[in-house]
Structure formats: structure tokens, C-alpha cells
Amino acid sequence: MAIVPKKHEMPVLSSDVRSKCFEEVATGYPMHIAVEEAKRCLNCKNQPCVSGCPVGIHIPDFITCIKEERFEDAYSIITKSSSLPAVCGRVCPQETQCESKCTLGVKFEPVGIGRLERFAADYHNENCKDEPEAPAANGIKVAVVGSGPSGLTCAGDLAKKGYAVTVFEALHAAGGVLIYGIPEFRLPKRIVAREIEGLKKLGVDIETNVVIGKTLTIDELFERGYAAVYIGSGAGLPKFMGIPGEGLNGVYSANEYLTRCNLMKAYTENAQTPMLKAKKVAVVGGGNVAMDAARCAVRMGADVTIVYRRSEKELPARAEEVEHAKEEGIHFMFLTNPVEICGDENGNVCRMICQKMELSAPDENGRARPIALAGSEFPLEVDCVIMALGTSPNPLIKDTTKGLATEPWGGIIADETTGSTSRTGVYAGGDAVTGAATVISAMGAGKKAAAAIDAYLSAKTN
């Protein structure tokens, strides 16, 4: 059979419809397209795609099942490695991970691995009513701090081994960045809720409104009988530029703006959270979070410009997200950097002073450094500025946990393979260790830590 050179297109809502609502943009492969896409897989013996997956999903095996229309078998294979398949199929950067290793991608477009993972998960969620069975309990308690992708993965893997796992979440709803950071149009919250419900049925207990380091400390968790603790609290402390005017009304961190939109549903008619109904929004940054914030602002009725200090070539956001943003009418202002935010007599944002940039020769890391062009300042009329410049771990846990070694910038120091920290019985992973990264890398860290915690506690009790 002749090789199909390009992956099958993902069906999406038209840009004029989706830019005015929060419905999911990508609608998913129908069954016949999923089967045809699966047939593109060469089923390589050495399975290079698996090495590109942070949680080690047996990719050719589940794709073979889809090819043979054994969709539940495909889902079963995926869930042996991943606790959140419907999530990963939607938000993981497969193009730089598993798909970048695909042999077919050497000459043609790689297999749409992420799209097929989503199909298998969605098929299961729509057609299977079987409830997961909780395994036999071993009587050992483990605490997990944070209910984001890293914490949920660790909790799920430990629950499958019979541990009594309690997840402590600071917010009033579980899901971490999956519910407050990633917009509904990329990841519907019903998907996250279903994945979390599955973990609860495995025996995972989730306690919300518990701020570890404030409500309870790590030391108090041990005093309450928890034999080990996994810290997967993420990186929720936003960064700002330190330029004049960042304290004006109408300046948001992307974290705050997205939390109000996604978790608090500010786009709904009777939303309980206040949100500025801006007319002209500038989003500063070029990553996936910047795209998410900009696309939310468009749906809130604003004219939106993304301001990025490098060129389009250097944009760190996924190409698919950039393409969708452009289709939805978002403007891009490259080689531009803000130097001041100006306010009116009432302290509200009224404009942003920007400066044109040029790129220097690449540095030792191969990345060109932006340099300001003298005398190139110009005003940009806006009434809202969203800073999407990255995040760092909240210092609360490190400041209240004795003997926990951290990096100067705030990240917890943890072993890359096991997640073990300087405190015996305390493990950490995900953004709390690395700083802001991807959902799947956080899941990989949670998976490694769960295996290490199991080995540690098994050795301790034998």
C-alpha cells in the first residue's frame, strides 16, 4: 500500500465561529479518519517514538489496535503508562516529542500520534461505562501536594499499587494548570473532571482549599501518618518586567487573567469574578501561555496584539497555536519590547510605550539576543496589558519546610531520575522543580517519583 505523505487534517471549528465562543476548537478525528491515520504507522521494530514520550507509552502497539479497530484495546495500552490520555492527546507538544522521533517523519509528515491518542481516549469516554476497580489497599498513606498533571499522575500510579493517597490542592477545584491555565477551547473542563473522577474511583482522595505551607506544613503531614510526600505544586508565581506602570489598573499577569477566564468563568454572563472588558489588549510574550491569554481576550471581545521581542522564527509557542491565533484575528508585533505602561488620570492603562529591537548574532546557546534600537520608541494605544513572561515556584513550601534544598531561583532540588529531595521521604517533580514546562514532562516526573516512592516504602516495610 502506498504511503500517505501527510497526516490527516484535524477538523476544527471555523475561525469566525470559534473566536466568539469558548467551544473546543479541534473537534477530533472521526472513526474512519483515525483508522486511516493509524495505517500510516510503519510499526518500526525499534519504536523510536516511544523514546520521545516522557511517560513511555507503547505507541506502535496502541496505533496497531486503532488500525484494527480495537479501540478499547488501544485505550488500555495507553492507560498502562498515562493517567491522563484525553488531556495529553489535546495539549502535549507531540511535534517536539514522540512525533519528532517518528521514522515516517524523515521523508514525510510523521504519524499524528497525539491525535490518535485523543481519539482512543474520547472513544473510551463516549462508549465505555465500566468503572475502574480500586486495588487492594496496603494500608500505607502517601500525601501529594498539588492536583496538577504531575501530582495527579503520581497519585494515580501509587493508587494502582494500593497506597492510600491524599492529594492536597490549594484552590477550590482540582486539576491545577489543567483547569486554571489551559482555556476551555483547548481543553474542555469536562475532560479534566472525568480524568479526575477516574482517579477518585481508584481510591485517590482529594482535599481542596488546603495550602501546604500555610494550612498544613510538610512536617505536619508526616506527623499525621503519611509515610512519604510528593511535591507537585507547580510554578504559579508570575514574572513581570519591572517597567514603570505595571501597577496600573488593567495590567494582569497571564496567570491571573487565565484563572479568571478558565477557573472562574469570567466569560459567562453571571460570572462572580470581575474582569475588565477591554477594547484593545496587548499580550507581552510569545509562548503557549501568551497564545492562550490572547485567544481568551479575543473571545472576550477585544482587539488583541501579541508583542514579542524576537522574530516570528523564535516564537516558542506551538506552531498550531500560533496558526490558530492568526486565524482568529490576533495581530503580532515582532521585534518589539515594552518599556513603559502609561495611565490616565484615574490610574487606568491608556497606552504602552514600546521600543523596536534587532537580533544580535546567536549566543553560545544558539539563540539570538534582542538589542534595543535607540530612538525607536513609539506608543501603542491599549487599555489592558497581559504579561505572559513565565512563572516560578511559589516560595511558601520551601520557606516552611526544614532541610529542603532549593535553587537560588526557587525551584526544589530533586533527583532527575527518582524525584528524591534533600529530605528523606520527600519527593518533588514537575514545574516545582524545573520551572514552567509542559504538561507531559510534569507527568513524566510524577510517574518516576511514584515508582521511586513505591521502592522506598517497599524497602522500608520489608
C-alpha positions as CSV (number, residue, x, y, z in Angstrom):
1,M,0.0,0.0,0.0
2,A,1.3,3.4,-0.9
3,I,2.4,5.7,1.9
4,V,0.2,8.7,2.6
5,P,2.7,11.5,2.8
6,K,0.7,13.9,5.0
7,K,-1.1,13.3,8.3
8,H,-4.8,13.7,8.1
9,E,-6.0,17.2,8.9
10,M,-7.6,17.7,12.3
11,P,-11.2,19.0,11.9
12,V,-11.7,22.4,13.6
13,L,-14.4,25.0,14.1
14,S,-14.2,27.8,11.6
15,S,-12.3,30.9,12.9
16,D,-15.3,33.2,12.7
17,V,-17.3,30.9,14.9
18,R,-14.7,29.9,17.5
19,S,-13.3,33.4,18.0
20,K,-16.7,34.4,19.6
21,C,-17.1,31.4,21.9
22,F,-15.2,29.1,24.2
23,E,-16.2,25.8,22.5
24,E,-13.4,23.4,21.7
25,V,-11.5,24.4,18.5
26,A,-10.3,21.0,17.4
27,T,-13.2,18.6,17.1
28,G,-11.3,15.3,16.9
29,Y,-10.8,12.6,14.2
30,P,-13.9,10.7,13.2
31,M,-13.5,7.0,13.4
32,H,-12.7,6.4,9.7
33,I,-10.1,9.1,9.6
34,A,-8.5,7.7,12.8
35,V,-8.2,4.3,11.2
36,E,-6.7,5.7,8.0
37,E,-4.2,7.8,10.0
38,A,-3.2,4.7,12.0
39,K,-2.5,2.9,8.8
40,R,0.3,5.4,8.1
41,C,2.3,3.9,11.0
42,L,5.3,1.8,9.9
43,N,5.2,-0.2,13.2
44,C,9.0,0.1,13.5
45,K,10.7,-2.7,15.4
46,N,12.9,-0.3,17.4
47,Q,9.9,2.0,18.2
48,P,11.8,5.3,18.2
49,C,8.6,7.3,19.0
50,V,8.4,5.6,22.4
51,S,11.8,7.2,23.4
52,G,10.3,10.6,22.7
53,C,7.4,10.1,25.1
54,P,8.1,11.3,28.7
55,V,5.7,8.7,30.2
56,G,6.8,5.8,27.8
57,I,3.5,5.0,26.1
58,H,3.8,1.9,23.8
59,I,2.8,4.0,20.8
60,P,3.0,1.5,17.9
61,D,1.0,-1.0,19.9
62,F,-1.9,1.3,20.5
63,I,-1.8,2.6,17.0
64,T,-2.0,-1.0,15.7
65,C,-5.1,-1.5,17.8
66,I,-6.7,1.6,16.2
67,K,-5.7,0.3,12.7
68,E,-7.5,-3.0,13.6
69,E,-10.5,-1.1,15.0
70,R,-9.8,-2.5,18.5
71,F,-10.3,0.9,20.1
72,E,-10.8,-0.2,23.7
73,D,-7.5,-2.2,23.5
74,A,-5.8,0.9,22.3
75,Y,-7.1,2.8,25.3
76,S,-6.0,0.1,27.6
77,I,-2.4,0.2,26.3
78,I,-2.2,3.9,26.7
79,T,-3.5,3.9,30.3
80,K,-0.9,1.5,31.4
81,S,1.6,4.4,31.0
82,S,-0.6,7.5,31.2
83,S,-3.2,8.6,33.8
84,L,-4.5,11.4,31.6
85,P,-4.8,10.3,28.0
86,A,-7.6,12.6,26.9
87,V,-5.6,15.5,28.3
88,C,-2.3,14.6,26.7
89,G,-3.9,13.9,23.3
90,R,-5.0,17.6,23.3
91,V,-2.3,19.6,24.9
92,C,1.0,17.8,24.7
93,P,3.6,19.2,22.2
94,Q,3.8,15.9,20.3
95,E,5.6,17.6,17.4
96,T,8.7,18.0,19.5
97,Q,8.4,14.7,21.4
98,C,7.1,11.4,20.1
99,E,6.3,12.7,16.6
100,S,9.8,14.2,16.2
101,K,11.2,10.6,16.5
102,C,8.7,9.1,14.0
103,T,10.6,7.2,11.2
104,L,7.9,8.2,8.7
105,G,8.8,11.9,9.5
106,V,12.2,11.5,8.0
107,K,10.7,11.8,4.4
108,F,7.1,12.6,5.1
109,E,4.9,14.1,7.8
110,P,5.0,12.0,11.0
111,V,2.1,10.0,12.1
112,G,-0.5,12.1,14.1
113,I,0.3,10.3,17.3
114,G,-1.3,12.9,19.6
115,R,-4.5,13.0,17.5
116,L,-4.8,9.2,17.7
117,E,-4.2,9.2,21.5
118,R,-7.0,11.7,21.8
119,F,-9.3,9.6,19.6
120,A,-8.7,6.5,21.7
121,A,-9.4,8.4,24.9
122,D,-12.5,10.1,23.5
123,Y,-13.9,6.8,22.1
124,H,-13.5,5.2,25.5
125,N,-15.1,8.1,27.4
126,E,-18.1,8.1,25.0
127,N,-18.6,4.4,24.8
128,C,-17.3,2.6,27.8
129,K,-19.4,2.6,31.0
130,D,-17.2,0.2,33.0
131,E,-15.9,1.6,36.3
132,P,-12.2,1.2,37.3
133,E,-11.8,-1.1,40.3
134,A,-9.8,0.1,43.3
135,P,-6.9,-2.3,44.0
136,A,-6.4,-4.0,47.4
137,A,-5.2,-1.5,50.0
138,N,-1.8,-1.9,51.5
139,G,-2.5,0.5,54.4
140,I,0.3,3.0,53.7
141,K,-0.6,6.7,53.4
142,V,1.1,9.0,50.9
143,A,0.5,12.7,50.5
144,V,0.6,14.5,47.2
145,V,0.9,18.3,47.2
146,G,-0.9,19.8,44.1
147,S,-3.5,18.4,41.8
148,G,-1.9,19.4,38.5
149,P,-0.7,16.9,35.9
150,S,2.4,15.9,37.9
151,G,0.5,15.4,41.2
152,L,-2.4,13.5,39.6
153,T,0.0,11.2,37.7
154,C,1.9,10.4,40.9
155,A,-1.3,9.9,42.8
156,G,-2.8,7.6,40.1
157,D,0.3,5.4,39.8
158,L,0.5,5.0,43.6
159,A,-3.2,4.3,44.0
160,K,-2.9,1.5,41.4
161,K,-0.4,-0.1,43.8
162,G,-2.7,0.0,46.7
163,Y,-1.4,3.1,48.6
164,A,-3.9,5.4,50.4
165,V,-3.2,8.6,48.5
166,T,-4.4,12.0,49.5
167,V,-4.0,15.0,47.2
168,F,-3.9,18.4,48.8
169,E,-5.0,21.3,46.4
170,A,-4.7,25.0,47.3
171,L,-7.6,26.1,45.0
172,H,-11.2,25.2,45.4
173,A,-11.2,22.8,42.5
174,A,-8.8,20.0,41.5
175,G,-6.8,20.0,38.2
176,G,-4.1,22.6,38.7
177,V,-3.0,24.2,35.5
178,L,-5.3,22.0,33.5
179,I,-8.3,23.9,34.9
180,Y,-7.0,27.4,35.6
181,G,-4.3,27.8,32.9
182,I,-5.4,26.0,29.8
183,P,-8.6,27.5,28.2
184,E,-11.8,25.6,27.6
185,F,-11.4,25.9,23.9
186,R,-8.2,23.8,24.0
187,L,-9.1,21.6,26.9
188,P,-12.7,21.3,27.9
189,K,-13.0,21.1,31.7
190,R,-15.4,18.1,31.5
191,I,-12.4,16.2,30.1
192,V,-10.3,17.1,33.2
193,A,-13.2,16.3,35.5
194,R,-13.7,12.9,34.0
195,E,-10.0,12.0,34.3
196,I,-10.0,13.2,38.0
197,E,-13.2,11.2,38.7
198,G,-11.4,8.1,37.4
199,L,-8.6,8.6,39.9
200,K,-11.1,9.0,42.7
201,K,-12.6,5.7,41.8
202,L,-9.1,4.2,42.1
203,G,-9.2,5.4,45.7
204,V,-7.4,8.8,45.5
205,D,-8.8,11.3,48.0
206,I,-8.6,15.0,47.0
207,E,-8.8,17.7,49.6
208,T,-9.2,21.2,48.2
209,N,-8.7,24.6,49.8
210,V,-5.6,23.3,51.6
211,V,-2.5,25.5,51.2
212,I,0.6,23.4,52.1
213,G,3.0,25.7,54.0
214,K,0.0,27.6,55.4
215,T,-2.9,25.3,56.3
216,L,-0.5,22.4,56.9
217,T,3.2,22.0,56.6
218,I,5.2,19.1,55.1
219,D,6.3,18.3,58.7
220,E,2.7,18.2,59.9
221,L,1.8,15.7,57.1
222,F,4.4,13.3,58.4
223,E,3.1,13.8,61.9
224,R,-0.4,12.8,60.6
225,G,1.0,9.5,59.5
226,Y,1.9,10.0,55.9
227,A,4.9,7.8,55.0
228,A,6.0,9.9,52.0
229,V,5.2,13.2,50.4
230,Y,5.3,14.2,46.8
231,I,5.5,17.9,46.0
232,G,3.9,18.7,42.6
233,S,2.8,22.2,43.4
234,G,3.8,23.7,40.1
235,A,5.1,27.2,39.3
236,G,2.3,29.7,39.9
237,L,4.3,32.8,40.8
238,P,4.1,35.2,37.8
239,K,7.0,37.2,36.5
240,F,6.9,40.9,35.5
241,M,9.2,43.1,33.5
242,G,9.9,45.7,36.3
243,I,9.0,48.6,34.0
244,P,7.0,51.7,35.0
245,G,3.3,51.4,35.1
246,E,2.9,47.7,35.9
247,G,0.8,48.6,38.9
248,L,-1.9,50.3,36.9
249,N,-5.5,49.1,36.6
250,G,-5.7,46.9,33.6
251,V,-2.4,45.2,33.9
252,Y,-2.6,41.4,34.5
253,S,-0.3,38.5,34.8
254,A,-1.3,35.8,32.3
255,N,-1.8,33.6,35.4
256,E,-4.4,35.9,36.8
257,Y,-6.1,36.6,33.5
258,L,-6.4,32.9,32.6
259,T,-7.5,31.9,36.1
260,R,-10.4,34.4,35.9
261,C,-11.3,33.2,32.5
262,N,-10.9,29.4,32.9
263,L,-11.5,28.6,36.6
264,M,-13.8,31.5,37.4
265,K,-15.6,31.5,34.0
266,A,-15.4,35.3,33.6
267,Y,-16.7,35.0,30.1
268,T,-20.1,33.8,31.3
269,E,-23.0,36.2,31.8
270,N,-23.3,35.9,35.5
271,A,-19.7,35.4,36.4
272,Q,-18.8,36.0,40.0
273,T,-15.3,37.3,39.3
274,P,-14.6,40.8,38.0
275,M,-12.9,41.1,34.6
276,L,-12.0,44.2,32.7
277,K,-14.0,44.2,29.4
278,A,-11.0,45.6,27.4
279,K,-11.2,47.0,23.9
280,K,-7.5,46.9,23.0
281,V,-5.3,44.3,24.6
282,A,-1.5,43.8,24.4
283,V,-0.1,40.4,25.4
284,V,3.6,40.5,26.1
285,G,5.4,37.2,25.4
286,G,5.5,34.5,22.8
287,G,4.9,31.2,24.4
288,N,1.8,29.0,24.6
289,V,0.6,30.9,27.7
290,A,0.7,34.1,25.7
291,M,-1.3,32.5,22.9
292,D,-3.9,31.2,25.4
293,A,-4.2,34.6,27.0
294,A,-4.5,36.4,23.6
295,R,-7.1,33.9,22.4
296,C,-9.1,34.3,25.6
297,A,-9.0,38.1,25.2
298,V,-10.3,37.9,21.6
299,R,-13.2,35.8,22.9
300,M,-13.9,38.5,25.5
301,G,-14.4,40.9,22.6
302,A,-11.0,42.7,22.5
303,D,-8.8,43.7,19.6
304,V,-5.5,41.8,20.6
305,T,-1.9,42.3,19.7
306,I,0.9,40.0,20.8
307,V,4.1,41.9,21.5
308,Y,7.2,39.8,21.2
309,R,10.8,41.0,21.4
310,R,12.2,38.4,18.9
311,S,11.2,37.5,15.4
312,E,8.5,35.1,14.4
313,K,11.1,32.4,13.8
314,E,12.0,32.4,17.5
315,L,8.4,32.1,18.8
316,P,8.4,29.3,21.5
317,A,4.7,28.6,21.2
318,R,3.4,25.6,19.3
319,A,3.0,26.3,15.6
320,E,-0.6,25.1,15.7
321,E,-1.4,27.6,18.5
322,V,0.2,30.5,16.5
323,E,-1.7,29.5,13.4
324,H,-5.0,29.4,15.3
325,A,-4.3,32.8,16.9
326,K,-3.7,34.3,13.4
327,E,-6.8,32.8,12.0
328,E,-8.8,34.3,14.9
329,G,-7.6,37.8,14.0
330,I,-4.8,38.3,16.6
331,H,-2.1,40.7,15.5
332,F,1.6,40.0,16.0
333,M,4.2,42.8,16.7
334,F,7.6,41.2,16.4
335,L,11.0,42.6,17.4
336,T,9.2,44.9,19.8
337,N,9.6,45.3,23.6
338,P,7.6,47.4,26.1
339,V,9.5,50.0,28.1
340,E,6.6,51.7,30.0
341,I,2.9,51.4,30.6
342,C,1.1,54.7,30.8
343,G,-2.1,55.5,32.7
344,D,-4.9,58.1,32.6
345,E,-6.0,60.4,35.4
346,N,-7.9,57.5,37.0
347,G,-5.0,55.1,37.1
348,N,-6.2,53.0,34.2
349,V,-4.0,51.8,31.4
350,C,-4.2,54.0,28.3
351,R,-1.1,53.2,26.3
352,M,2.1,51.2,26.3
353,I,5.4,52.7,25.1
354,C,7.3,50.2,23.0
355,Q,10.8,50.0,21.6
356,K,11.9,48.3,18.4
357,M,14.5,45.6,18.7
358,E,17.1,43.9,16.4
359,L,18.7,40.5,16.9
360,S,22.3,40.0,17.7
361,A,24.4,37.1,16.5
362,P,23.4,33.8,18.2
363,D,25.0,33.3,21.6
364,E,26.6,30.1,23.0
365,N,23.2,28.5,23.3
366,G,22.4,29.3,19.6
367,R,19.8,31.9,20.4
368,A,20.0,35.4,19.1
369,R,19.7,38.1,21.8
370,P,17.4,41.1,21.2
371,I,19.0,44.5,21.3
372,A,17.1,47.7,21.6
373,L,17.3,50.3,18.8
374,A,18.0,53.7,20.2
375,G,15.3,56.3,19.4
376,S,12.8,53.8,18.2
377,E,10.2,54.3,20.9
378,F,6.5,54.5,19.8
379,P,3.1,54.4,21.6
380,L,0.7,51.5,21.4
381,E,-2.9,52.5,22.3
382,V,-4.2,49.8,24.7
383,D,-6.5,49.7,27.8
384,C,-5.2,46.3,29.0
385,V,-1.8,44.6,29.2
386,I,-1.3,40.9,30.0
387,M,2.2,39.9,31.0
388,A,2.9,36.3,29.8
389,L,6.6,36.1,30.7
390,G,6.8,32.8,32.6
391,T,6.4,31.8,36.2
392,S,8.4,30.4,39.1
393,P,7.6,28.2,42.1
394,N,5.8,29.8,45.0
395,P,8.3,30.2,47.9
396,L,5.8,29.1,50.5
397,I,6.7,25.4,50.7
398,K,10.5,25.9,50.6
399,D,10.2,28.6,53.3
400,T,8.2,26.4,55.7
401,T,10.0,23.0,55.1
402,K,13.1,22.3,57.2
403,G,16.1,20.9,55.3
404,L,14.6,21.2,51.8
405,A,17.3,22.3,49.4
406,T,16.2,24.7,46.6
407,E,17.8,26.5,43.7
408,P,18.5,30.3,44.0
409,W,15.6,31.0,41.7
410,G,13.2,28.9,43.9
411,G,13.0,25.5,42.3
412,I,13.2,22.5,44.6
413,I,16.3,20.4,44.0
414,A,15.3,16.9,43.2
415,D,17.0,13.9,41.6
416,E,16.1,13.8,37.9
417,T,15.5,10.0,37.9
418,T,13.7,9.5,41.2
419,G,12.4,12.9,42.3
420,S,14.1,12.4,45.7
421,T,14.9,15.6,47.6
422,S,17.3,16.5,50.4
423,R,14.6,15.4,52.9
424,T,14.1,11.7,53.4
425,G,10.7,10.6,52.3
426,V,10.0,13.9,50.4
427,Y,9.9,13.8,46.6
428,A,9.3,16.5,44.1
429,G,8.8,17.0,40.4
430,G,7.2,19.0,37.6
431,D,7.2,22.8,37.5
432,A,8.0,23.0,41.2
433,V,11.5,21.6,40.3
434,T,12.1,22.7,36.7
435,G,10.1,25.9,36.5
436,A,7.3,26.3,33.9
437,A,7.4,23.4,31.4
438,T,5.0,21.1,29.6
439,V,2.1,19.0,30.9
440,I,3.7,15.8,29.7
441,S,7.1,16.5,31.2
442,A,5.4,17.1,34.6
443,M,3.5,13.8,34.2
444,G,6.8,12.1,33.4
445,A,8.3,13.4,36.7
446,G,5.2,12.3,38.6
447,K,5.5,8.8,37.2
448,K,9.2,8.5,38.0
449,A,8.6,9.7,41.5
450,A,5.7,7.3,42.1
451,A,8.0,4.4,41.2
452,A,10.7,5.7,43.5
453,I,8.3,6.2,46.4
454,D,7.0,2.7,45.9
455,A,10.6,1.3,46.0
456,Y,11.4,3.4,49.1
457,L,8.3,2.4,51.1
458,S,8.6,-1.3,50.0
459,A,12.2,-1.4,51.2
460,K,11.1,0.4,54.4
461,T,8.3,-2.1,55.3
462,N,10.1,-5.3,54.3
